[in-house]
Amino acid sequence: MEYNINPKEYYPPMHSAEHLLNGTIDKMFGCGRAFSAHIEKKKSKCDYHFDRNLTEQEIKTIEEKINSLIAEDLPITEEFMSREDAAKYFDLSRLPEEAGNILRIIKIGDYDKCLCSGPHVKSTKEIGSFKIVSTSYENGVLRVRFKINENKS
């Protein structure tokens, strides 16, 4: 079997929170996952193709949904599939050829599933609490800035 995995230097709890944010925004608005993301330990951001800024109620709803998923203690697991099979479920247009023929999929319970080479926590409870710091909209791009407060257990 061929595994071509070069994990990005993302902070695992924040990177897992990013997956929950992407899944939630796509489920709520049908706009797809972020086309650009910058994941840092203290604060991160995701950019989405969108037509406006979020309302205060939408921000609150997103935060509540993500924090409820965190509280559910969903398992975060990985599986592998061929590039050919993955093309049936995922958009591979941004995937570089160097990714190889066997691709890694990260699953968060039954809530979210996507291609990913980065590090993750083992369950959502390890993320801590999720908070949207701010949002902005300009030229067809919605930017969502967020942070997490880790559980210290």
C-alpha positions in Angstrom: 0.0 0.0 0.0 1.2 3.5 -0.8 0.8 6.3 1.8 1.9 9.7 0.9 1.2 11.7 4.0 3.0 14.9 4.9 1.1 16.3 7.8 0.9 20.1 7.9 2.2 21.8 11.0 -1.3 22.6 12.3 -2.2 22.6 16.0 -4.4 19.5 16.3 -7.2 20.9 18.5 -7.6 24.0 16.3 -7.3 22.0 13.1 -10.1 19.6 14.3 -12.2 22.7 15.2 -11.6 24.0 11.6 -13.2 20.8 10.2 -16.2 21.3 12.4 -16.5 24.9 11.2 -16.2 23.9 7.6 -18.8 21.1 8.0 -21.2 23.4 9.8 -21.0 26.3 7.4 -21.4 24.0 4.4 -24.4 22.2 6.0 -26.0 25.6 6.9 -25.4 27.5 3.7 -24.4 25.0 1.0 -21.3 27.1 0.1 -18.7 24.3 0.3 -15.7 24.2 2.5 -13.2 27.0 3.0 -11.1 27.7 -0.1 -8.4 29.2 2.1 -7.5 28.6 5.8 -4.8 29.8 8.1 -4.7 27.7 11.3 -2.8 28.9 14.3 -2.8 27.9 18.0 -4.2 31.3 19.2 -6.6 32.3 16.4 -7.4 30.9 13.0 -9.4 32.0 9.9 -11.3 30.4 7.1 -12.4 32.1 3.8 -15.5 31.0 2.0 -17.1 32.0 -1.3 -20.2 33.7 -0.1 -22.6 36.5 -0.9 -22.7 38.5 2.4 -21.5 38.7 6.0 -23.1 36.5 8.7 -25.7 37.8 11.0 -25.2 37.8 14.8 -27.9 35.1 15.0 -26.1 32.9 12.4 -22.8 33.4 14.3 -24.5 32.3 17.5 -26.1 29.3 15.8 -22.7 28.2 14.4 -21.0 28.5 17.8 -23.8 26.6 19.5 -23.7 23.8 16.9 -20.0 23.4 17.1 -19.9 23.5 20.9 -22.6 20.8 21.0 -20.6 18.6 18.6 -17.6 19.1 20.9 -19.6 18.1 23.9 -20.8 15.0 22.1 -17.3 13.6 22.3 -17.4 12.4 18.7 -14.5 10.2 17.6 -12.1 11.6 15.1 -10.8 8.8 12.9 -8.9 8.4 9.7 -9.4 6.0 6.8 -7.7 5.7 3.4 -9.1 5.3 -0.1 -7.8 5.3 -3.6 -7.8 8.6 -5.5 -10.3 7.0 -8.0 -12.7 6.1 -5.2 -12.3 9.5 -3.4 -13.2 11.3 -6.7 -16.8 9.8 -6.2 -17.2 11.6 -2.8 -14.8 14.6 -2.8 -13.8 17.5 -5.0 -10.2 16.7 -6.0 -9.6 19.8 -8.1 -7.3 21.4 -5.5 -5.5 18.2 -4.6 -1.9 18.1 -5.9 -0.7 15.1 -7.9 2.0 14.6 -5.3 -0.7 13.5 -2.9 -0.4 10.1 -4.4 -3.0 7.5 -5.2 -4.0 6.6 -1.7 -5.7 9.5 0.1 -6.4 10.1 3.8 -9.9 10.9 4.9 -10.6 12.4 8.3 -14.1 11.6 9.8 -15.7 13.3 12.8 -18.3 10.9 13.9 -21.0 10.8 11.3 -21.0 14.6 11.1 -18.1 15.5 8.8 -15.7 13.7 6.4 -13.0 15.3 4.2 -9.6 14.8 2.7 -6.9 15.9 5.0 -3.2 15.4 5.6 -3.0 17.4 8.9 -2.9 16.3 12.6 -6.1 15.9 14.7 -7.2 15.1 18.2 -8.7 11.7 18.9 -12.2 13.1 19.9 -14.1 16.3 19.8 -13.9 16.7 23.6 -10.2 17.4 23.3 -10.9 20.6 21.3 -12.3 22.7 24.2 -14.8 25.5 23.6 -15.2 27.2 20.2 -15.8 30.9 19.6 -16.1 33.0 16.5 -13.9 36.1 17.1 -15.2 38.1 14.1 -16.4 37.9 10.6 -16.1 40.1 7.5 -17.3 40.2 4.0 -15.5 41.7 0.9 -15.5 41.0 -2.8 -17.4 37.7 -2.6 -15.3 36.3 0.3 -16.6 35.7 3.8 -13.8 35.5 6.4 -14.5 33.8 9.7 -11.9 34.2 12.5 -12.2 31.8 15.4 -10.4 30.6 18.5 -10.7 27.7 21.0 -10.3 27.6 24.7 -8.8 24.2 25.5 -10.0 21.9 28.2 -7.3 21.4 30.7 -7.9 17.9 31.9 
